[in-house]
Amino acid sequence: MLTVNGKAIDWSEGMTVSDLFKIMDYDYALIVVSVNNQTIHKDCYQSFVIEDHSTVKMMHICHGG
């Protein structure tokens, strides 16, 4: 089980940040992801494996003028 933005999400072996994007139905261009308070660079989203019982924060960056 993971906690993503305060919500419980089922965990699976080998789950990556990219997998979590699909599960959460997120496709934002500008998003910051941290796993257990470690910021994950977007180049690592496909390779960073999330461990069971992790706390994930996915924050959409808003911009405008």
Secondary structure, 3 states (H helix, E strand, C coil): CEEECCEEECCCCCCEHHHHHHHHCCCCCCEEEEECCEEECHHHCCCCECCCCCEEEEEECCCCC
